[in-house]
């Protein structure tokens, strides 16, 4: 009788061991065992034990501010422990059990039942780690719960809920304001504007065109980038304009695929070839030699003692170089200007005092 009892006990033990081996899932869990309220099942159903709640097995690179709809993120499962046969099942769902977003299996994982991801083979490494891709759902989907069930051998099961929110904060665009124009001559103006990048970094430029033209001409502003959360004052000289012509212009803050424009304003160049400021205060009698190489002589006349700033502006307005800033007495004066730093090309040379600006076209040949 005692021998029969021992044999019966042994047979029963073998039966349970075999049964447990049969119902375990070394090649991945069937659908519906994520532990979500809609599923109601975890690894406990096959492996036994109690599914204790953990907080560090399931992680993602979704930022704290929330997911951006349609963006791909990496989700990682890392099951620790020395016992063999580690596995998992994860499903991103809403409160009603609907799949949220799209799952893409990674190495060692597979999709089951459309909305679940699980291992393709149990791992014995410590930890057992898998990664897969989750594509966030459409805008307005709200919070998404990743329900995860994990196993680390018989009777050693855990579960976790990882919640990620949708990014709801409005992305602030740059502010473009206070766009103004100051006439320099009948063919050149100075444009200015204020841009607040509102915490980001943008390229800064001006666009202008003849009011009768279709296409805009873009020139980089000075400075040509803006960043931070305070106003940055921009300016740029536009030369080689037609006299007596109405132009449209606007400032712009832009990145690839992202542009914010200021209001469109207009200006009209003067009909006469003199400065729109007080030409009697400053006149240019001659500029020579023209073409020049390394030196330029300017004969001018001042009505009163003034500081005179000499600047060159390239035809595309991208090159703006100050050559001289000096104080001159009233009357006829001659200035010698070093042009060694100028490349070959056509320029406007601007002479500016406190209340007057005049310009002449020059050619530099090296």
C-alpha positions in Angstrom: 0.0 0.0 0.0 2.8 2.4 0.9 4.5 1.7 -2.4 1.3 2.4 -4.3 0.9 5.7 -2.5 4.4 6.8 -3.4 3.9 5.9 -7.1 0.6 7.7 -7.2 2.1 10.8 -5.7 5.0 10.7 -8.2 2.6 10.2 -11.1 0.5 13.1 -9.9 3.6 15.3 -9.7 4.7 14.4 -13.2 1.2 15.2 -14.4 1.2 18.7 -12.9 4.7 19.4 -14.2 3.7 18.2 -17.7 0.5 20.2 -17.5 2.4 23.4 -16.5 4.8 22.9 -19.3 2.0 22.5 -21.8 0.2 25.6 -20.7 3.3 27.8 -20.5 4.0 29.9 -23.7 7.8 29.9 -24.5 7.0 31.1 -28.0 4.8 34.0 -27.1 1.5 34.5 -25.3 -1.8 34.3 -27.1 -3.9 37.5 -27.4 -5.8 38.9 -24.5 -3.4 38.4 -21.6 -2.1 42.0 -21.1 -3.9 42.5 -17.8 -6.0 45.4 -19.1 -9.6 45.8 -17.8 -10.9 44.6 -21.1 -8.8 41.5 -21.1 -9.0 40.6 -17.4 -6.2 38.0 -17.8 -2.4 38.1 -17.1 0.4 35.5 -17.2 -1.0 34.2 -13.9 -3.6 32.3 -15.9 -0.9 30.0 -17.4 2.1 30.3 -15.0 0.3 30.6 -11.7 1.3 32.8 -8.7 0.1 36.4 -8.1 0.7 39.2 -10.5 2.3 41.8 -8.3 2.3 45.4 -9.6 5.7 46.8 -10.6 6.8 50.1 -12.1 10.1 49.6 -13.8 9.7 46.8 -16.3 7.9 48.7 -19.0 9.4 52.0 -20.2 9.3 54.3 -23.2 11.0 57.4 -24.7 7.7 59.3 -24.9 8.7 62.8 -23.4 7.2 64.0 -20.2 5.2 66.6 -22.2 3.4 63.8 -23.9 3.3 62.1 -27.3 3.0 63.9 -30.6 0.3 62.3 -32.8 1.7 60.2 -35.6 5.3 60.1 -34.1 7.2 56.8 -33.6 8.4 56.0 -30.1 10.5 53.1 -28.7 9.0 51.0 -25.9 11.2 48.7 -23.8 10.4 45.6 -21.7 13.1 44.5 -19.3 12.3 41.5 -17.0 14.9 40.9 -14.3 15.5 37.7 -12.4 17.7 34.6 -12.5 14.9 32.1 -13.3 14.8 30.9 -17.0 11.9 31.5 -19.4 11.1 35.2 -19.2 8.3 36.6 -21.4 5.8 39.3 -21.8 2.6 40.7 -23.4 1.9 44.4 -23.8 -1.1 46.3 -25.3 -1.7 50.1 -25.7 -5.4 50.6 -25.0 -7.9 53.2 -23.9 -10.4 52.7 -21.1 -12.7 50.7 -23.4 -10.0 48.3 -24.6 -9.6 49.8 -28.0 -6.1 49.7 -29.5 -4.4 53.1 -29.4 -1.8 53.8 -32.1 0.1 51.2 -34.1 2.5 48.5 -32.9 5.6 47.4 -34.9 7.4 44.3 -33.6 11.1 44.5 -32.9 13.8 41.7 -32.6 12.4 38.8 -30.7 8.8 40.0 -30.6 5.6 39.6 -32.7 2.1 41.0 -33.0 -0.8 38.8 -31.9 -4.5 39.5 -32.2 -3.8 42.9 -33.9 -3.4 44.9 -30.6 -1.0 42.8 -28.6 2.8 42.3 -28.8 4.6 39.4 -27.2 7.9 37.5 -27.2 8.7 35.1 -30.0 10.9 33.0 -27.7 11.4 33.0 -23.9 14.7 34.5 -22.7 16.9 33.2 -19.9 19.3 36.3 -19.8 19.1 38.7 -16.9 17.5 40.9 -17.6 15.4 39.6 -20.5 15.0 42.7 -22.7 12.8 43.4 -25.8 12.1 46.7 -27.7 9.4 47.5 -30.2 8.0 50.6 -31.9 4.7 52.4 -31.1 3.3 54.9 -33.4 1.2 57.4 -31.5 -2.5 57.7 -32.5 -4.3 60.7 -34.1 -4.7 64.1 -32.4 -7.4 64.2 -29.8 -6.9 60.5 -28.7 -5.9 61.6 -25.2 -4.1 59.4 -22.6 -3.0 55.9 -23.6 -2.4 53.1 -21.2 0.2 50.4 -22.0 -0.9 47.3 -20.1 1.9 44.8 -19.6 2.0 41.3 -18.1 5.4 39.7 -17.4 6.7 36.3 -16.4 9.9 35.1 -14.9 9.5 31.4 -14.5 6.7 29.5 -12.8 4.7 31.3 -10.2 6.7 34.5 -10.7 4.4 36.9 -12.6 4.1 40.7 -12.5 2.1 43.4 -14.2 2.4 47.1 -14.9 0.4 50.0 -16.4 2.4 52.7 -18.2 0.3 55.8 -19.0 1.4 58.3 -21.6 -0.5 61.6 -22.2 -1.0 63.4 -25.5 1.0 66.6 -25.9 -1.7 69.3 -25.4 0.5 72.4 -25.1 0.2 74.7 -28.1 3.4 75.1 -30.0 4.1 78.8 -29.9 5.0 80.4 -33.3 7.3 83.4 -33.5 6.0 86.9 -33.4 6.9 89.3 -36.2 6.1 92.9 -35.5 7.1 96.6 -35.9 8.2 96.4 -39.5 9.4 99.8 -40.7 11.3 101.4 -43.6 13.8 104.3 -43.8 14.7 105.7 -47.2 18.4 106.1 -47.9 18.2 107.4 -51.5 16.1 107.1 -54.6 17.3 103.5 -55.1 18.0 102.2 -51.6 16.1 101.8 -48.3 16.8 100.3 -44.8 14.2 97.8 -43.5 13.8 96.9 -39.9 11.5 94.6 -37.8 11.2 92.9 -34.4 11.0 89.1 -34.1 10.4 87.2 -30.9 11.3 83.5 -31.4 9.2 82.5 -28.4 11.8 80.1 -27.0 12.9 78.6 -30.3 15.5 79.4 -33.0 14.5 80.7 -36.4 16.1 82.1 -39.5 15.2 85.8 -40.1 14.8 87.5 -43.4 13.0 90.2 -45.4 11.0 89.7 -48.5 10.3 92.6 -51.0 9.0 93.0 -54.5 7.8 95.7 -56.9 4.1 96.1 -56.3 3.4 95.0 -59.8 5.6 91.9 -59.6 4.6 88.3 -58.8 7.7 86.9 -57.1 9.2 88.1 -53.9 13.0 88.6 -53.4 14.4 87.2 -50.1 17.4 88.7 -48.3 18.7 87.6 -45.0 18.2 90.0 -42.1 20.9 91.2 -39.8 21.2 89.2 -37.6 20.0 86.4 -39.8 18.9 84.1 -36.8 16.8 84.8 -33.8 16.3 82.8 -30.6 15.0 83.0 -27.1 11.9 84.7 -25.7 12.7 88.4 -26.2 12.4 90.8 -29.1 15.3 90.9 -31.5 15.7 94.0 -33.7 16.5 93.2 -37.3 17.6 95.4 -40.2 18.8 95.2 -43.7 19.7 97.7 -46.5 18.0 97.0 -49.8 19.8 98.6 -52.8 19.5 98.7 -56.6 15.8 99.6 -56.5 14.0 101.6 -59.2 13.4 105.2 -58.4 9.8 106.5 -58.2 8.5 102.9 -57.6 6.2 101.4 -55.0 7.4 98.3 -53.3 5.9 95.7 -50.9 7.9 94.2 -48.1 7.5 92.0 -45.0 9.7 90.3 -42.4 9.8 86.6 -42.0 10.9 84.0 -39.3 11.3 80.6 -40.9 12.6 77.1 -40.6 12.2 74.2 -43.0 8.4 73.8 -43.5 7.6 76.5 -40.9 7.3 80.2 -41.8 5.7 83.1 -40.0 5.4 86.4 -41.9 4.8 89.9 -40.6 2.3 92.3 -42.0 2.9 93.5 -45.6 3.9 97.2 -45.8 4.7 99.5 -48.7 7.2 102.2 -49.5 7.9 104.3 -52.6 11.4 105.3 -53.7 12.0 109.0 -54.6 11.7 110.3 -58.1 14.9 112.4 -58.0 18.4 111.0 -57.7 19.1 112.7 -54.4 18.7 111.5 -50.8 15.2 111.7 -49.3 16.9 113.3 -46.3 18.4 116.8 -46.3 20.7 116.8 -49.3 21.9 120.3 -48.5 23.7 119.0 -45.4 25.8 116.5 -47.3 26.7 116.1 -51.0 29.1 113.9 -52.9 30.9 115.7 -55.7 32.9 112.8 -57.1 34.1 109.3 -56.3 37.3 108.1 -58.0 38.9 106.0 -59.4 35.8 104.1 -60.5 36.4 101.2 -61.0 38.7 101.0 -58.0 41.0 98.4 -56.6 42.4 99.0 -53.1 41.6 102.7 -52.5 38.8 105.1 -53.2 38.8 108.9 -53.0 35.6 110.8 -52.2 35.1 114.5 -52.7 32.2 115.7 -50.6 30.7 118.9 -49.1 29.3 119.4 -45.6 27.2 122.3 -44.4 28.3 121.8 -40.9 30.8 119.8 -38.8 29.5 116.3 -38.6 30.5 112.7 -38.1 30.5 110.8 -41.4 30.0 107.1 -41.7 31.1 105.4 -44.9 29.5 102.0 -45.7 29.4 99.8 -48.7 26.4 97.6 -49.6 26.5 94.9 -52.3 23.7 94.8 -54.9 22.1 91.7 -53.3 22.3 93.5 -49.9 24.0 90.5 -48.3 27.3 92.3 -47.9 27.3 95.4 -45.7 30.7 96.7 -44.6 31.6 99.9 -42.7 34.8 101.4 -44.2 35.1 104.6 -42.2 33.6 106.5 -39.3 35.2 109.9 -38.8 34.4 113.5 -37.9 34.8 116.1 -40.6 34.7 119.9 -40.5 32.2 121.9 -42.6 33.0 122.7 -46.2 34.7 120.8 -49.0 36.4 117.6 -47.8 38.3 114.7 -49.4 38.1 111.2 -47.9 40.5 108.3 -48.7 38.8 105.0 -48.2 40.6 101.6 -48.1 38.8 99.0 -50.2 41.2 96.1 -49.8 38.5 94.1 -47.9 36.0 94.3 -50.7 35.7 91.6 -53.3 35.3 92.4 -57.0 31.8 93.5 -57.8 29.3 96.3 -57.9 28.4 98.2 -54.7 26.6 101.2 -53.4 28.8 103.4 -51.2 26.7 105.2 -48.5 27.8 108.3 -46.7 25.7 109.1 -43.7 25.6 111.9 -41.1 23.2 112.5 -38.3 20.5 113.9 -40.6 21.5 113.0 -44.1 22.5 110.0 -46.2 23.6 109.9 -49.9 24.9 107.1 -52.1 26.9 106.4 -55.2 27.4 103.3 -57.3 31.0 102.0 -57.5 32.8 99.1 -59.1 35.6 97.2 -57.4 38.0 95.3 -59.6 40.8 93.2 -58.2 
